[in-house]
């Protein structure tokens, strides 16, 4: 079954036939993902694409730390009305090199690779929808990389805060620090500077923090 919210998202892109709507209802399935559970783990194949009806997810992977030990690096956060998959695994049909984990109890609607490819073959307008959505997320990724790599620590935090006020209240500060490539000490200093500069920080003392999920890693990679 497909949710009305997801159906409306597709309809916003263009008109939809009753036949396509019926097929979508047949091939999509509902999945509940509990907080801290994984939608995908490293080494698995990404063979489903999901739409987030409710909830929040993060992408993360291991990178070498300054002390020579691996650390967890968050690379993206996706929330309601986002589509979620591992591009590396999905498009190259290779094992995933990242994890996708729920940060909240979440409700998603998914479709398998085989069913989606058949939809593309049978309904050219569905193929066009897939292309439009792919272009959207490609641009989002380019903007995200630009903001993280080409700006100062202060600018990165301010931009993230102003563009993602809801995430500031939903994501542990340690994960935001990882996403912005900042240490915990650095992000606390940046947040204080932002507050002193008159930034909108009503939620400054309310942002939660928590320990990261223990993840096994291959020592031979480092």
Order of alpha helices (4+ residues) and beta strands (2+ residues): alpha-alpha-beta-beta-beta-beta-beta-beta-alpha-beta-beta-alpha-alpha-alpha-alpha-alpha-alpha
